[in-house]
């Protein structure tokens, strides 16, 4: 059975970012997560949250070098 939740460290290893960056995104509530312990401890990230974050915060570059916001 595939895992539905992953730890910040597991996500960081999967996508190649430092775990501190993942924890920052959690702290700033930019990345979907759930806490599995009282007191906002032990965050877990649902599968697909990183892909949703990337699509939500991506901007598209135009051919002339300017950026346009897709939102």
Biopython code that builds the backbone (N, CA, C, O; Angstrom):
import numpy as np
from Bio.PDB.StructureBuilder import StructureBuilder

atoms = [
    (1, "UNK", "N", (0.854, -1.186, 0.000)),
    (1, "UNK", "CA", (0.000, 0.000, 0.000)),
    (1, "UNK", "C", (0.895, 1.243, 0.000)),
    (1, "UNK", "O", (1.780, 1.365, 0.847)),
    (2, "UNK", "N", (0.672, 2.155, -0.935)),
    (2, "UNK", "CA", (1.521, 3.355, -0.990)),
    (2, "UNK", "C", (1.245, 4.293, 0.183)),
    (2, "UNK", "O", (0.139, 4.347, 0.720)),
    (3, "UNK", "N", (2.292, 5.030, 0.561)),
    (3, "UNK", "CA", (2.149, 5.982, 1.667)),
    (3, "UNK", "C", (1.349, 7.197, 1.196)),
    (3, "UNK", "O", (1.554, 7.699, 0.091)),
    (4, "UNK", "N", (0.449, 7.656, 2.040)),
    (4, "UNK", "CA", (-0.377, 8.817, 1.722)),
    (4, "UNK", "C", (0.271, 10.092, 2.240)),
    (4, "UNK", "O", (0.096, 11.158, 1.649)),
    (5, "UNK", "N", (1.022, 9.998, 3.342)),
    (5, "UNK", "CA", (1.686, 11.146, 3.943)),
    (5, "UNK", "C", (3.191, 10.927, 3.928)),
    (5, "UNK", "O", (3.666, 9.794, 4.009)),
    (6, "UNK", "N", (3.938, 12.024, 3.824)),
    (6, "UNK", "CA", (5.386, 11.935, 3.926)),
    (6, "UNK", "C", (5.905, 13.015, 4.858)),
    (6, "UNK", "O", (5.289, 14.070, 5.006)),
    (7, "UNK", "N", (7.023, 12.747, 5.475)),
    (7, "UNK", "CA", (7.634, 13.706, 6.389)),
    (7, "UNK", "C", (8.324, 14.805, 5.586)),
    (7, "UNK", "O", (8.591, 14.623, 4.398)),
    (8, "UNK", "N", (8.615, 15.940, 6.215)),
    (8, "UNK", "CA", (9.371, 16.978, 5.509)),
    (8, "UNK", "C", (10.705, 16.458, 4.973)),
    (8, "UNK", "O", (11.133, 16.848, 3.887)),
    (9, "UNK", "N", (11.355, 15.586, 5.728)),
    (9, "UNK", "CA", (12.638, 15.030, 5.277)),
    (9, "UNK", "C", (12.458, 14.145, 4.044)),
    (9, "UNK", "O", (13.262, 14.207, 3.114)),
    (10, "UNK", "N", (11.420, 13.333, 4.033)),
    (10, "UNK", "CA", (11.152, 12.478, 2.868)),
    (10, "UNK", "C", (10.848, 13.317, 1.630)),
    (10, "UNK", "O", (11.333, 13.017, 0.540)),
    (11, "UNK", "N", (10.045, 14.366, 1.798)),
    (11, "UNK", "CA", (9.741, 15.252, 0.668)),
    (11, "UNK", "C", (11.008, 15.944, 0.178)),
    (11, "UNK", "O", (11.247, 16.025, -1.027)),
    (12, "UNK", "N", (11.816, 16.439, 1.101)),
    (12, "UNK", "CA", (13.057, 17.122, 0.732)),
    (12, "UNK", "C", (13.969, 16.188, -0.064)),
    (12, "UNK", "O", (14.555, 16.601, -1.065)),
    (13, "UNK", "N", (14.091, 14.948, 0.369)),
    (13, "UNK", "CA", (14.916, 13.983, -0.360)),
    (13, "UNK", "C", (14.350, 13.685, -1.744)),
    (13, "UNK", "O", (15.099, 13.533, -2.709)),
    (14, "UNK", "N", (13.037, 13.603, -1.837)),
    (14, "UNK", "CA", (12.394, 13.275, -3.114)),
    (14, "UNK", "C", (12.569, 14.383, -4.138)),
    (14, "UNK", "O", (12.799, 14.100, -5.314)),
    (15, "UNK", "N", (12.463, 15.651, -3.714)),
    (15, "UNK", "CA", (12.512, 16.754, -4.675)),
    (15, "UNK", "C", (13.862, 17.444, -4.734)),
    (15, "UNK", "O", (14.089, 18.272, -5.617)),
    (16, "UNK", "N", (14.766, 17.121, -3.814)),
    (16, "UNK", "CA", (16.114, 17.668, -3.876)),
    (16, "UNK", "C", (16.289, 19.050, -3.277)),
    (16, "UNK", "O", (17.162, 19.802, -3.710)),
    (17, "UNK", "N", (15.478, 19.398, -2.292)),
    (17, "UNK", "CA", (15.615, 20.668, -1.572)),
    (17, "UNK", "C", (16.040, 20.391, -0.137)),
    (17, "UNK", "O", (15.827, 19.289, 0.368)),
    (18, "UNK", "N", (16.642, 21.383, 0.530)),
    (18, "UNK", "CA", (16.950, 21.201, 1.956)),
    (18, "UNK", "C", (15.664, 21.101, 2.780)),
    (18, "UNK", "O", (14.662, 21.740, 2.460)),
    (19, "UNK", "N", (15.702, 20.309, 3.820)),
    (19, "UNK", "CA", (14.533, 20.128, 4.677)),
    (19, "UNK", "C", (14.136, 21.454, 5.338)),
    (19, "UNK", "O", (12.963, 21.650, 5.658)),
    (20, "UNK", "N", (15.087, 22.360, 5.546)),
    (20, "UNK", "CA", (14.750, 23.661, 6.138)),
    (20, "UNK", "C", (13.824, 24.457, 5.223)),
    (20, "UNK", "O", (12.968, 25.199, 5.706)),
    (21, "UNK", "N", (13.984, 24.314, 3.916)),
    (21, "UNK", "CA", (13.080, 25.008, 2.985)),
    (21, "UNK", "C", (11.662, 24.460, 3.093)),
    (21, "UNK", "O", (10.692, 25.217, 3.041)),
    (22, "UNK", "N", (11.546, 23.148, 3.242)),
    (22, "UNK", "CA", (10.221, 22.528, 3.379)),
    (22, "UNK", "C", (9.574, 22.975, 4.683)),
    (22, "UNK", "O", (8.386, 23.297, 4.711)),
    (23, "UNK", "N", (10.348, 22.996, 5.757)),
    (23, "UNK", "CA", (9.802, 23.433, 7.048)),
    (23, "UNK", "C", (9.377, 24.903, 7.003)),
    (23, "UNK", "O", (8.395, 25.278, 7.643)),
    (24, "UNK", "N", (10.101, 25.734, 6.259)),
    (24, "UNK", "CA", (9.719, 27.140, 6.096)),
    (24, "UNK", "C", (8.363, 27.230, 5.392)),
    (24, "UNK", "O", (7.491, 27.984, 5.822)),
    (25, "UNK", "N", (8.185, 26.470, 4.320)),
    (25, "UNK", "CA", (6.914, 26.494, 3.591)),
    (25, "UNK", "C", (5.764, 26.022, 4.471)),
    (25, "UNK", "O", (4.648, 26.527, 4.353)),
    (26, "UNK", "N", (6.023, 25.071, 5.342)),
    (26, "UNK", "CA", (5.000, 24.605, 6.285)),
    (26, "UNK", "C", (4.688, 25.708, 7.290)),
    (26, "UNK", "O", (3.522, 26.012, 7.545)),
    (27, "UNK", "N", (5.729, 26.302, 7.858)),
    (27, "UNK", "CA", (5.545, 27.354, 8.879)),
    (27, "UNK", "C", (4.779, 28.550, 8.319)),
    (27, "UNK", "O", (3.960, 29.148, 9.017)),
    (28, "UNK", "N", (5.044, 28.897, 7.059)),
    (28, "UNK", "CA", (4.362, 30.030, 6.427)),
    (28, "UNK", "C", (3.020, 29.632, 5.812)),
    (28, "UNK", "O", (2.351, 30.458, 5.190)),
    (29, "UNK", "N", (2.628, 28.372, 5.984)),
    (29, "UNK", "CA", (1.357, 27.825, 5.486)),
    (29, "UNK", "C", (1.220, 27.964, 3.976)),
    (29, "UNK", "O", (0.132, 28.221, 3.461)),
    (30, "UNK", "N", (2.324, 27.794, 3.281)),
    (30, "UNK", "CA", (2.320, 27.833, 1.822)),
    (30, "UNK", "C", (2.202, 26.429, 1.230)),
    (30, "UNK", "O", (1.825, 26.272, 0.068)),
    (31, "UNK", "N", (2.522, 25.419, 2.022)),
    (31, "UNK", "CA", (2.485, 24.025, 1.586)),
    (31, "UNK", "C", (1.466, 23.289, 2.442)),
    (31, "UNK", "O", (1.489, 23.384, 3.669)),
    (32, "UNK", "N", (0.570, 22.554, 1.787)),
    (32, "UNK", "CA", (-0.440, 21.805, 2.541)),
    (32, "UNK", "C", (0.227, 20.797, 3.466)),
    (32, "UNK", "O", (1.203, 20.146, 3.092)),
    (33, "UNK", "N", (-0.306, 20.675, 4.669)),
    (33, "UNK", "CA", (0.258, 19.758, 5.652)),
    (33, "UNK", "C", (-0.776, 19.468, 6.729)),
    (33, "UNK", "O", (-1.785, 20.163, 6.847)),
    (34, "UNK", "N", (-0.508, 18.439, 7.504)),
    (34, "UNK", "CA", (-1.317, 18.103, 8.680)),
    (34, "UNK", "C", (-0.354, 17.827, 9.827)),
    (34, "UNK", "O", (0.758, 17.342, 9.614)),
    (35, "UNK", "N", (-0.787, 18.140, 11.038)),
    (35, "UNK", "CA", (0.011, 17.832, 12.220)),
    (35, "UNK", "C", (-0.534, 16.555, 12.838)),
    (35, "UNK", "O", (-1.742, 16.415, 13.030)),
    (36, "UNK", "N", (0.354, 15.630, 13.148)),
    (36, "UNK", "CA", (-0.074, 14.344, 13.706)),
    (36, "UNK", "C", (0.175, 14.252, 15.201)),
    (36, "UNK", "O", (0.029, 13.184, 15.794)),
    (37, "UNK", "N", (0.553, 15.375, 15.814)),
    (37, "UNK", "CA", (0.749, 15.411, 17.264)),
    (37, "UNK", "C", (0.209, 16.746, 17.778)),
    (37, "UNK", "O", (0.191, 17.724, 17.031)),
    (38, "UNK", "N", (-0.230, 16.808, 19.033)),
    (38, "UNK", "CA", (-0.740, 18.062, 19.579)),
    (38, "UNK", "C", (0.348, 19.132, 19.637)),
    (38, "UNK", "O", (1.538, 18.825, 19.713)),
    (39, "UNK", "N", (-0.074, 20.370, 19.601)),
    (39, "UNK", "CA", (0.860, 21.477, 19.719)),
    (39, "UNK", "C", (1.600, 21.800, 18.435)),
    (39, "UNK", "O", (2.719, 22.311, 18.478)),
    (40, "UNK", "N", (0.994, 21.512, 17.298)),
    (40, "UNK", "CA", (1.612, 21.777, 15.991)),
    (40, "UNK", "C", (2.992, 21.131, 15.876)),
    (40, "UNK", "O", (3.976, 21.783, 15.526)),
    (41, "UNK", "N", (3.035, 19.848, 16.175)),
    (41, "UNK", "CA", (4.282, 19.102, 16.054)),
    (41, "UNK", "C", (4.092, 17.948, 15.080)),
    (41, "UNK", "O", (2.969, 17.519, 14.811)),
    (42, "UNK", "N", (5.183, 17.466, 14.568)),
    (42, "UNK", "CA", (5.218, 16.306, 13.688)),
    (42, "UNK", "C", (4.378, 16.525, 12.421)),
    (42, "UNK", "O", (3.394, 15.817, 12.205)),
    (43, "UNK", "N", (4.755, 17.491, 11.588)),
    (43, "UNK", "CA", (3.983, 17.741, 10.368)),
    (43, "UNK", "C", (4.184, 16.637, 9.344)),
    (43, "UNK", "O", (5.269, 16.066, 9.227)),
    (44, "UNK", "N", (3.127, 16.349, 8.609)),
    (44, "UNK", "CA", (3.168, 15.405, 7.498)),
    (44, "UNK", "C", (2.558, 16.092, 6.282)),
    (44, "UNK", "O", (1.619, 16.878, 6.401)),
    (45, "UNK", "N", (3.104, 15.783, 5.120)),
    (45, "UNK", "CA", (2.665, 16.410, 3.882)),
    (45, "UNK", "C", (1.924, 15.362, 3.045)),
    (45, "UNK", "O", (2.479, 14.301, 2.758)),
    (46, "UNK", "N", (0.678, 15.649, 2.651)),
    (46, "UNK", "CA", (-0.053, 14.703, 1.808)),
    (46, "UNK", "C", (0.594, 14.594, 0.429)),
    (46, "UNK", "O", (1.151, 15.565, -0.082)),
    (47, "UNK", "N", (0.517, 13.413, -0.165)),
    (47, "UNK", "CA", (1.027, 13.218, -1.520)),
    (47, "UNK", "C", (0.316, 14.184, -2.469)),
    (47, "UNK", "O", (-0.896, 14.373, -2.364)),
    (48, "UNK", "N", (1.041, 14.777, -3.367)),
    (48, "UNK", "CA", (0.485, 15.714, -4.337)),
    (48, "UNK", "C", (0.541, 17.161, -3.893)),
    (48, "UNK", "O", (0.282, 18.056, -4.697)),
    (49, "UNK", "N", (0.872, 17.419, -2.630)),
    (49, "UNK", "CA", (0.920, 18.796, -2.132)),
    (49, "UNK", "C", (2.038, 19.595, -2.784)),
    (49, "UNK", "O", (1.865, 20.774, -3.092)),
    (50, "UNK", "N", (3.193, 18.953, -2.995)),
    (50, "UNK", "CA", (4.305, 19.670, -3.623)),
    (50, "UNK", "C", (3.952, 20.055, -5.065)),
    (50, "UNK", "O", (4.228, 21.176, -5.493)),
    (51, "UNK", "N", (3.356, 19.146, -5.794)),
    (51, "UNK", "CA", (2.971, 19.430, -7.166)),
    (51, "UNK", "C", (1.938, 20.563, -7.219)),
    (51, "UNK", "O", (1.994, 21.418, -8.103)),
    (52, "UNK", "N", (1.008, 20.565, -6.279)),
    (52, "UNK", "CA", (0.009, 21.638, -6.200)),
    (52, "UNK", "C", (0.685, 22.972, -5.875)),
    (52, "UNK", "O", (0.336, 23.998, -6.458)),
    (53, "UNK", "N", (1.643, 22.964, -4.956)),
    (53, "UNK", "CA", (2.377, 24.182, -4.604)),
    (53, "UNK", "C", (3.116, 24.736, -5.823)),
    (53, "UNK", "O", (3.061, 25.936, -6.089)),
    (54, "UNK", "N", (3.795, 23.881, -6.550)),
    (54, "UNK", "CA", (4.563, 24.317, -7.722)),
    (54, "UNK", "C", (3.635, 24.916, -8.776)),
    (54, "UNK", "O", (3.945, 25.964, -9.343)),
    (55, "UNK", "N", (2.517, 24.276, -9.043)),
    (55, "UNK", "CA", (1.604, 24.818, -10.057)),
    (55, "UNK", "C", (0.954, 26.124, -9.600)),
    (55, "UNK", "O", (0.667, 26.994, -10.421)),
    (56, "UNK", "N", (0.722, 26.262, -8.304)),
    (56, "UNK", "CA", (0.082, 27.464, -7.778)),
    (56, "UNK", "C", (1.017, 28.666, -7.795)),
    (56, "UNK", "O", (0.570, 29.786, -8.045)),
    (57, "UNK", "N", (2.303, 28.457, -7.535)),
    (57, "UNK", "CA", (3.235, 29.563, -7.401)),
    (57, "UNK", "C", (4.187, 29.718, -8.584)),
    (57, "UNK", "O", (5.155, 30.474, -8.496)),
    (58, "UNK", "N", (3.934, 29.022, -9.677)),
    (58, "UNK", "CA", (4.787, 29.150, -10.861)),
    (58, "UNK", "C", (4.375, 30.357, -11.691)),
    (58, "UNK", "O", (3.195, 30.695, -11.780)),
    (59, "UNK", "N", (5.357, 30.991, -12.290)),
    (59, "UNK", "CA", (5.102, 32.063, -13.250)),
    (59, "UNK", "C", (5.707, 31.642, -14.577)),
    (59, "UNK", "O", (6.671, 30.877, -14.616)),
    (60, "UNK", "N", (5.141, 32.142, -15.655)),
    (60, "UNK", "CA", (5.579, 31.753, -16.979)),
    (60, "UNK", "C", (6.369, 32.897, -17.601)),
    (60, "UNK", "O", (5.936, 34.049, -17.568)),
    (61, "UNK", "N", (7.522, 32.578, -18.165)),
    (61, "UNK", "CA", (8.356, 33.591, -18.809)),
    (61, "UNK", "C", (7.893, 33.793, -20.252)),
    (61, "UNK", "O", (7.545, 32.836, -20.944)),
    (62, "UNK", "N", (7.893, 35.052, -20.695)),
    (62, "UNK", "CA", (7.603, 35.360, -22.090)),
    (62, "UNK", "C", (8.901, 35.298, -22.882)),
    (62, "UNK", "O", (9.987, 35.256, -22.305)),
    (63, "UNK", "N", (8.787, 35.291, -24.188)),
    (63, "UNK", "CA", (9.956, 35.197, -25.054)),
    (63, "UNK", "C", (10.877, 36.408, -24.909)),
    (63, "UNK", "O", (12.085, 36.286, -25.114)),
    (64, "UNK", "N", (10.329, 37.572, -24.559)),
    (64, "UNK", "CA", (11.165, 38.769, -24.445)),
    (64, "UNK", "C", (11.807, 38.904, -23.061)),
    (64, "UNK", "O", (12.436, 39.923, -22.776)),
    (65, "UNK", "N", (11.658, 37.903, -22.207)),
    (65, "UNK", "CA", (12.319, 37.905, -20.909)),
    (65, "UNK", "C", (11.460, 38.420, -19.758)),
    (65, "UNK", "O", (11.865, 38.326, -18.600)),
    (66, "UNK", "N", (10.273, 38.965, -20.059)),
    (66, "UNK", "CA", (9.381, 39.419, -18.989)),
    (66, "UNK", "C", (8.613, 38.228, -18.428)),
    (66, "UNK", "O", (8.521, 37.180, -19.068)),
    (67, "UNK", "N", (8.073, 38.395, -17.253)),
    (67, "UNK", "CA", (7.289, 37.342, -16.624)),
    (67, "UNK", "C", (5.821, 37.746, -16.601)),
    (67, "UNK", "O", (5.487, 38.918, -16.425)),
    (68, "UNK", "N", (4.965, 36.771, -16.778)),
    (68, "UNK", "CA", (3.524, 37.011, -16.644)),
    (68, "UNK", "C", (2.995, 36.051, -15.598)),
    (68, "UNK", "O", (3.399, 34.890, -15.531)),
    (69, "UNK", "N", (2.095, 36.552, -14.795)),
    (69, "UNK", "CA", (1.494, 35.738, -13.741)),
    (69, "UNK", "C", (0.298, 35.023, -14.333)),
    (69, "UNK", "O", (-0.575, 35.658, -14.924)),
    (70, "UNK", "N", (0.246, 33.697, -14.181)),
    (70, "UNK", "CA", (-0.850, 32.926, -14.737)),
    (70, "UNK", "C", (-2.101, 32.968, -13.890)),
    (70, "UNK", "O", (-3.159, 32.530, -14.341)),
    (71, "UNK", "N", (-2.012, 33.485, -12.672)),
    (71, "UNK", "CA", (-3.168, 33.476, -11.772)),
    (71, "UNK", "C", (-4.195, 34.464, -12.143)),
    (71, "UNK", "O", (-5.223, 34.568, -11.474)),
]
sb = StructureBuilder()
sb.init_structure("model")
sb.init_model(0)
sb.init_chain("A")
sb.init_seg("    ")
for serial, (resi, resn, name, xyz) in enumerate(atoms, 1):
    if name == "N":
        sb.init_residue(resn, " ", resi, " ")
    sb.init_atom(name, np.array(xyz, "f"), 0.0, 1.0, " ", f" {name:<3s}", serial, name[0])
structure = sb.get_structure()
